[in-house]
């Protein structure tokens, strides 16, 4: 389908956001989250990190107002396509893929709300424990690694002009 989109000129806006999505995934795969931060190095743990970092990027786009809405929607579509592909690689068939995608979108939406509240003055540690450790708090040092990393990432996203961020770059990577 990508070939036809390119040939017909459709999808180029979405294709332009592929570097940003790759940067999100690369940030989520950093070993520090799983080693020093003790996020479970499992499929679920990796999903949680991708969804968490994607949430920070989506919140950054949200702060742009109207100009951030289309990129946010397109980035979410890329996430859905990626998750669909990941499920199919695991052998999950057509009949249940939709249910899994629905749960993943619900999880992403929950993280967006939780991180929005936490960065608005709520308890970030509680949000991290609930969403990245699935309710089981790690030792305080590991939690501090993840908290500090997410705060650094959020500051980097905030400091980066949106055009640079949409190209998949942000300043002062974590």
C-alpha positions in Angstrom: 0.0 0.0 0.0 2.9 2.4 0.7 4.0 2.1 -2.9 0.6 3.2 -4.2 0.4 6.1 -1.6 3.7 7.4 -2.8 2.8 6.9 -6.5 -0.5 8.7 -6.0 1.0 11.4 -3.7 -1.0 10.3 -0.7 0.6 9.6 2.7 3.5 12.0 2.1 2.6 13.9 5.3 2.5 10.7 7.2 5.7 9.5 5.6 7.4 12.7 6.7 6.6 11.8 10.3 8.3 8.4 10.1 11.7 9.8 11.4 9.9 11.1 14.5 8.2 7.8 15.2 11.6 6.0 14.7 13.1 8.5 17.2 10.3 7.7 19.7 11.0 3.9 19.3 14.8 4.4 19.5 14.4 6.4 22.7 12.1 3.7 24.2 14.7 1.1 23.4 17.5 2.7 25.2 19.0 0.1 27.6 19.1 2.6 30.5 15.3 2.2 31.0 15.6 -1.6 31.3 18.9 -1.9 33.1 19.2 1.0 35.6 15.5 1.9 35.4 14.4 -1.7 35.8 11.4 -1.3 33.5 10.6 -5.0 32.6 12.5 -6.0 29.5 9.5 -7.8 28.1 7.1 -7.2 25.2 4.7 -5.4 27.6 7.6 -3.4 29.2 8.8 -2.3 25.8 5.2 -1.4 24.7 4.9 0.6 27.9 8.1 2.6 27.1 7.1 3.3 23.5 3.6 4.4 24.7 5.1 6.5 27.5 7.6 8.3 25.2 5.0 8.7 22.4 2.7 10.2 25.0 5.3 12.9 25.8 5.7 13.6 22.1 2.0 13.8 21.6 1.6 16.2 24.6 4.4 18.4 23.1 2.4 18.5 19.9 -0.8 19.3 21.9 1.0 22.3 23.3 1.3 23.6 19.8 -2.4 23.9 19.5 -4.0 23.6 16.1 -0.7 23.2 14.2 0.0 20.1 16.3 -3.3 18.3 15.7 -2.6 16.9 12.3 0.9 15.6 13.1 -0.4 14.2 16.3 -3.2 12.2 14.5 -0.8 11.0 11.8 1.8 10.0 14.4 -0.9 8.0 16.2 -1.8 6.3 12.9 1.9 5.3 12.5 1.8 3.8 16.0 -1.3 1.8 15.2 0.2 0.5 12.0 3.4 -0.5 13.9 1.5 -2.2 16.6 -0.7 -4.0 14.1 2.5 -5.3 12.3 4.1 -6.3 15.6 1.0 -8.3 16.6 0.9 -10.0 13.2 4.6 -10.9 13.5 3.7 -12.6 16.8 1.2 -14.7 15.0 -2.0 -13.0 16.2 -4.6 -13.4 13.5 -7.1 -11.0 11.9 -9.9 -11.9 14.1 -8.3 -10.7 17.3 -5.9 -8.0 16.1 -8.6 -5.4 16.3 -9.3 -6.1 19.9 -5.6 -5.9 20.8 -5.2 -2.6 18.9 -8.3 -1.3 20.7 -6.6 -2.2 24.1 -3.4 -0.6 23.0 -5.1 2.6 21.9 -6.9 2.7 25.2 -3.6 2.2 27.0 -2.1 5.1 25.0 -5.0 7.3 25.8 -4.7 6.5 29.5 -1.1 7.3 29.4 -1.7 10.6 27.7 -4.2 11.6 30.4 -2.0 10.4 33.2 1.1 12.2 31.9 -0.9 15.3 31.1 -2.0 15.4 34.7 1.4 14.5 36.1 3.2 17.2 34.2 0.5 19.6 35.1 1.4 19.2 38.8 0.2 15.7 39.7 2.3 12.9 41.0 4.8 11.8 38.3 6.1 8.9 40.4 2.7 7.4 40.8 2.0 7.7 37.0 5.3 6.0 36.2 4.7 3.1 38.7 1.2 2.6 37.3 2.1 2.9 33.6 5.6 1.6 33.3 5.9 -0.9 36.1 2.2 -2.0 36.0 1.7 -1.0 39.6 4.7 -2.7 41.1 7.1 0.0 42.3 10.8 -0.7 41.7 13.5 0.3 44.1 13.7 4.1 44.6 17.0 4.4 42.6 15.4 2.7 39.5 12.3 4.9 39.8 14.6 8.0 40.0 16.4 6.9 36.8 13.1 6.7 34.8 11.6 9.8 36.4 14.7 11.9 35.7 14.9 10.5 32.1 11.3 11.3 31.3 11.7 14.8 32.8 14.9 15.3 30.7 13.1 14.1 27.6 10.1 16.4 28.3 12.4 19.3 28.7 14.3 18.4 25.5 11.0 18.2 23.6 9.9 21.5 25.0 13.2 23.2 24.1 13.1 21.8 20.5 11.3 23.9 17.8 8.4 21.8 16.6 9.8 21.7 13.0 13.0 20.0 14.2 11.0 17.6 16.4 8.7 16.6 13.5 11.9 15.7 11.6 12.8 13.2 14.4 15.3 15.3 16.3 15.1 16.9 19.7 17.7 18.7 21.7 19.7 17.1 24.5 18.6 13.5 24.1 18.2 11.6 27.3 
